Amino acid sequence: MDNNQAIFKIGGKILENPNNIESTVSQLTKLYEENILQKILLIPGGGSYANFIRKTDEELKLGDELAHWMAIYSMNYNGIELNRKYPELELIEDLKDFQDSKSIFCIFLPYNYLRKNDNLPHNWDVTSDSIALYIAVQLQVNKCFLIKDIEGIYGIDEEIIKKITTFQYIELKKNNKLARIGLDQASIKKSKPIDSYLLTLIEQYGIPCFLINGNKNHQRISEFFNPNISDEIKIFTKIVQKSSPPL
């Protein structure tokens, strides 16, 4: 796939807030208008539906298999809802359709595709984060973007870590050196910004993931792709395999 095509996983907190998703779609549209990206694949997160399934699984012991596919189907549902708000965004269920589509934006509904291409573990280590990177691998994309409601990964000093390897992330988490800070410094949030299997996929395939804030109060996506803004000023976290060269 060409470098002017990109995959963006859209987190539930962005999808479920009308202002946040409007800001995200607007910024991505601007990237097309400025000829930075020509085709964009959106992968919806499971959001509140997946969280409900997780809680139900904890209480009723649904089992890994059922809970896994229910959570993935919640991604489909959110994708369909996103299409209702933005009918110009084409719904697709096969990756070949993205390659053949003349649309700028496509929303990928992963359930049927993953049923036929079942290469991921069936447990809560795998969420839409891992699925997005898995799809990036299938499309031979050289990076993956995770649009969330956080600025990035915070260290114990409450500073955003601009770049972190899979090994460093595991070590910091094991030693409780990841801050419990969320989008704003006042809101405390458990530091679990990514699912754990994502690290395995990054290490296996060498495709980096970028965590970028899609909150309506910022323009982090536009800033990230702006060549006139230095990386030192941009706010994001890049997760790479442990053998990756410096930023």
VEXGURO-956796 format. One line per field, with one value per residue (C-alpha): residue number from 0; chain; x, y, z. Coordinates in steps of 0.5 Angstrom, whole numbers, plus 500, padded with zeros to 3 digits. Layout:
N
resi [NUM,...] $
chain [A,...] $
u [X,...] $
v [Y,...] $
w [Z,...] $
//
This chain:
247
resi [0,1,2,3,4,5,6,7,8,9,10,11,12,13,14,15,16,17,18,19,20,21,22,23,24,25,26,27,28,29,30,31,32,33,34,35,36,37,38,39,40,41,42,43,44,45,46,47,48,49,50,51,52,53,54,55,56,57,58,59,60,61,62,63,64,65,66,67,68,69,70,71,72,73,74,75,76,77,78,79,80,81,82,83,84,85,86,87,88,89,90,91,92,93,94,95,96,97,98,99,100,101,102,103,104,105,106,107,108,109,110,111,112,113,114,115,116,117,118,119,120,121,122,123,124,125,126,127,128,129,130,131,132,133,134,135,136,137,138,139,140,141,142,143,144,145,146,147,148,149,150,151,152,153,154,155,156,157,158,159,160,161,162,163,164,165,166,167,168,169,170,171,172,173,174,175,176,177,178,179,180,181,182,183,184,185,186,187,188,189,190,191,192,193,194,195,196,197,198,199,200,201,202,203,204,205,206,207,208,209,210,211,212,213,214,215,216,217,218,219,220,221,222,223,224,225,226,227,228,229,230,231,232,233,234,235,236,237,238,239,240,241,242,243,244,245,246] $
chain [A,A,A,A,A,A,A,A,A,A,A,A,A,A,A,A,A,A,A,A,A,A,A,A,A,A,A,A,A,A,A,A,A,A,A,A,A,A,A,A,A,A,A,A,A,A,A,A,A,A,A,A,A,A,A,A,A,A,A,A,A,A,A,A,A,A,A,A,A,A,A,A,A,A,A,A,A,A,A,A,A,A,A,A,A,A,A,A,A,A,A,A,A,A,A,A,A,A,A,A,A,A,A,A,A,A,A,A,A,A,A,A,A,A,A,A,A,A,A,A,A,A,A,A,A,A,A,A,A,A,A,A,A,A,A,A,A,A,A,A,A,A,A,A,A,A,A,A,A,A,A,A,A,A,A,A,A,A,A,A,A,A,A,A,A,A,A,A,A,A,A,A,A,A,A,A,A,A,A,A,A,A,A,A,A,A,A,A,A,A,A,A,A,A,A,A,A,A,A,A,A,A,A,A,A,A,A,A,A,A,A,A,A,A,A,A,A,A,A,A,A,A,A,A,A,A,A,A,A,A,A,A,A,A,A,A,A,A,A,A,A,A,A,A,A,A,A] $
u [500,502,505,499,494,493,489,486,483,478,477,470,471,472,466,461,462,459,464,470,468,466,473,477,473,474,482,482,478,483,489,486,484,492,494,497,493,489,485,484,481,477,477,472,473,468,467,462,459,465,466,459,461,467,464,458,464,467,460,457,463,461,468,474,471,464,466,472,467,461,467,469,461,461,466,462,456,460,462,455,453,459,456,449,452,457,454,459,464,463,462,467,468,473,480,480,474,478,484,478,474,474,472,477,474,472,470,472,467,472,467,466,473,476,472,475,482,482,489,489,488,481,481,481,489,486,482,481,488,491,486,488,495,493,489,495,500,495,495,502,502,508,505,498,495,490,486,484,482,489,495,499,503,505,512,512,514,507,511,509,513,514,517,517,519,515,521,521,513,513,519,515,509,512,515,509,513,507,503,496,494,489,487,488,492,486,483,486,485,488,494,492,492,493,492,497,497,499,506,507,504,509,515,513,512,516,510,510,503,502,497,494,489,482,479,475,479,485,488,493,492,493,499,502,502,504,511,512,511,517,517,519,512,508,504,504,507,510,511,516,519,525,531,528,533,532,526] $
v [500,507,512,516,511,510,506,510,506,511,510,509,516,519,515,516,524,528,534,529,525,531,534,528,527,534,534,527,531,536,532,529,536,538,532,529,523,520,514,513,507,508,502,503,501,497,503,502,496,492,495,492,486,485,487,482,477,478,477,471,468,468,465,468,465,468,475,476,475,479,485,485,485,491,494,493,496,502,503,502,508,512,511,513,520,520,517,519,514,508,501,495,488,486,489,488,493,498,497,498,503,510,513,517,514,507,504,497,492,487,481,477,478,476,470,468,470,468,469,473,470,470,474,481,482,483,489,494,496,490,489,495,493,486,490,494,488,485,492,492,499,502,505,505,511,510,516,516,521,521,525,519,515,518,517,517,524,526,528,524,519,521,515,508,501,495,492,499,499,493,494,501,498,492,497,502,507,509,515,514,521,522,527,533,533,533,527,521,515,508,508,502,506,500,493,488,484,490,490,483,485,491,487,481,486,492,497,502,505,512,514,521,525,526,530,536,541,540,539,534,530,536,538,531,531,538,538,545,543,540,533,536,541,535,531,524,517,513,505,501,495,494,494,500,506,513,518] $
w [500,498,504,502,505,513,518,524,530,533,540,544,547,541,537,543,543,537,538,538,532,528,530,528,522,520,521,517,511,512,511,504,502,503,499,505,505,499,502,510,513,520,524,530,537,541,546,552,548,549,556,558,555,559,565,564,562,569,572,568,566,558,557,552,546,546,549,544,538,542,543,536,534,538,533,527,531,532,525,523,527,525,518,520,522,516,510,506,509,506,510,508,510,506,505,498,498,501,495,490,493,490,496,501,507,509,515,516,520,522,524,518,516,522,522,516,518,525,527,533,540,543,550,553,551,544,543,537,538,536,531,528,527,525,519,518,517,512,508,508,512,515,521,525,528,535,536,543,549,552,550,550,555,561,565,573,572,569,562,556,553,546,544,547,545,547,552,555,556,559,564,566,567,571,576,576,573,568,571,573,569,564,558,563,569,574,572,575,570,570,565,561,554,550,550,552,545,541,544,541,534,534,536,531,525,526,525,530,533,534,540,538,542,538,543,540,545,541,533,535,528,524,528,527,520,519,516,519,526,529,533,539,539,537,542,541,543,538,540,537,537,542,536,533,532,535,534] $
//
